[in-house]
Amino acid sequence: MQSFDVVVVGAGPGGEVAAGKLAEAGLSVAVVEGDKVGGECSFYACIPSKALLRPGELLEEVRHVPGAAEAVTGGLDVAAVLGRRDELIGHLDDSGQVPWLTDRGVTLVRGWGRLVGERQVAVGDEVLEARRAVILAGGTRAALPAIEGIDAVAPWTNREATTAERVPDSLIIVGAGVVGSEMAQAYVSLGARVTLVAGRRVLPKEEDFAGEQVAARLVEQGVDVRLGQRPTAARRDAAGVTVTLGDGSTVSADELLVATGRTPQAVDLGLEVVGVKPEGYVEVDAHMRVPGQDWLYVIGDLNGRAQFTHMAKYQAAIASGEILGRPMVAEHLADGPGSPRVIFTSPQVAAVGHTTASAGQAGLRVRVVDVGTEANAGGSYSGGGVGTARFLVDEDRQVLVGVTVTGTAVAEFLQAATVAIVGEVPVTRLRHAIPSFPTRSELWLYFFNEYGI
């Protein structure tokens, strides 16, 4: 039996950060990883998806700028796009990621880790003892919906979509959340004929206008968007995959991507050994601890609070601080559904805090203020044109509780909104944070003017 101060199970973004912080503080740390150091984000999600999206995004922006648009005469070099994607994900080899851990003195143990007792993690026949704490950072995997024949057609999930060696001539995507919407845009820009099968609307968790604008742009780019449809059956033959929809119609393509959600990898982690049912996401308190187990922490997607890489790293800092006796503030103002989030479609969607719907559900009395993202001097130079910035002001406290911005390259706008919400800055004080002219950030000035301050 090997003994460490802390054993971390899972070397994705959260696990890496937790291990690094603890090791840099002088603790002995082991990280157990059954797949790749860097996790889903580095190899099958954030990094490769953005590598596939960025070339098309740039090309589209240039095509909307007079004087530059005329210089664009062709499409993307698909082989070059895929080649650059492969470079960014290390050709699915995690050897480039390992030194970040080992240089900090972290011991990497390859294999599947599971709890076998209090502060004990088994990896194969070996047992690792944790003197202080165990951190579970096992993440999630793609969930397949209950569609007749779905298993037999071997559908793509985010893993196959982001690492495909070639672009199929045609692709059906089921699900219009983040993965479905982003991959629809990426693959249509790479030359595939894409059919997007969605439920009530595109991007259902965000403001209605965000989904409507993204859907309109997808249609403009050539995506066949089927709203209000749900697949009932799927089959594969020599010609490809055929999906039957709820209205009896069918759609066929070379490949099928299912992007209908995630499920936590809680099974076979040994949670039942410590009295936790391995069903669904693992409940944690504000300190990322499992209730009743002061030595067991769960961070990242596995606890279901906020399934984003940046939030996994944030939660890693919270758990590490607790273990080191340096606790962070327990009130997490940008955690859970209100976490900062960016969807890298065209237009991009950047949001933090409440949506109009969630604010209503929370019983907040909000005033909704909408302004055009590009409706200012700075915006007139961008290659966009379509975009909305929505500000939700809690009228009882006079602070922002939600901001959603759509438009060209609006991801970097989000930090200012996050600071305003987390800092609970009164809008009357925020009014003195003047954006420079002529920048697109003048949308804040338009918000102040519209709000009347």
C-alpha positions, 0 to 999 in steps of 0.5 A: 500500500502506498500512502499520500496526503491526498489522492485525486481520482481523475486527471481532467481540468479539475483534478489537474488543478487540485493536484497541482495546488496541493503539491505546490503547497508541499503535500504528497499527491497521487493522481489516478487516471484511466484514460488521458491526462487532460481529460475530455476537455483537452482531447474530445471537447473544448480544445478540438471543437474550437479548433474546428470552429475557428477557421469557419468563424474567421472566414465568415467574419471576413465575408461580412467586411466590405473591402476584405470580403472581395478577397475571399475566393474559396472555402476552407482547406479541410485537411489543414483544419483537421491537421491543426486540430490534431496538433492541438490535441497532441494526436490523442497522445497525453505525453505532452500534458504529463509533465505539468503534473510530474514537474510539481512532484505529483505521482501519476498512477495509470488505471481506474480508481475506485474507493475501497474504504475510508481514504482508500483508493484501489487501482487494480491490485494496488491500494493507495491510502490518503492520509488527508483527503480523496478528491473525485474528479471523474467527469461525465460521458455522453448519454444516448437517448432511448431511440429504437436501434440507436446502439446498432447504428454506432452513432457518433458522440462528441468524441467521434465528432471532434476527432474524426479523421475525415469530414462526411458528406452528410451528417445528422445531429440529434440535439441542439444544445451546445455540442449539437449547435457548435458541431452543426456549424463546424461541419457545415463550414467544412463542407458537410450537408448537415441536418440538425434535429432539435426539440422546442428550440436551439440552445434551450437553456439560454435566452430565447433570442440567442437560440433564435439568432443561432438557428437563423444563422445555421439556416443561412449557412445551409443547415437543415434545422428541424425544430419540434422533432424527436427521433423515434428510430434509427438504422444503418445500412450500406448507404449510411444512417436513416433516422425516423422522426416523430412525424413519420418523416425520415432523414438519411446521412453518412453519419449520426451524431447524438448530442442530447446530454451527459451522464455522470461517471459515478458507477464503479467509483466505489461510492457505495462503500462510503454510503453514497448511492452511485446514481446520478450526480454526487451531492456536495456542499459549498466546500465540495465535500460529500455530506457526512464524509469530511475527507471526501471531495467531488469536483467538476462535472461529477457533482453536476453543479456547473459542467464547464472546464473553468468551473471545475478549476474553480471548484478545485481551488475551493476543495484545495483551500479546504484541505490546506486550511485556507478556505475560500468564501462559501458563497459562490455567486457565479456557480451552478446554472448561473456560471459564466458560459460561452457557446462558440457558434456564430453568433457567439453566445456569452452569458453569466447569471440568470436568464429571464426565465430562471430569474422569474423562477427564482422570484426575482423582480427584474427589469430587462434591458436589451441593446444591440451588440453592434449598435455602436461605433465600435460595432460598425467595424466588425464583421457581424451585424447580428447580436443582442445584449440583454441585461437583467437588473434586480430592481430590489437591490439595483444590481445585475443578476444576469447578462447574455450577449450574442454577436461576433467574438463576444466571448471576451465581453463576459468577464466584465459582466461576471465581475459586475454580478459576482461583485454585486456592483450597484448599477449606479456605481457601475455607470462610472466604469466608462468604456473607451470609444470607439470599442464594441464594449460601448454596449455597456454605455448603451445599457446605462442610457437605456436604463436611464442612469 
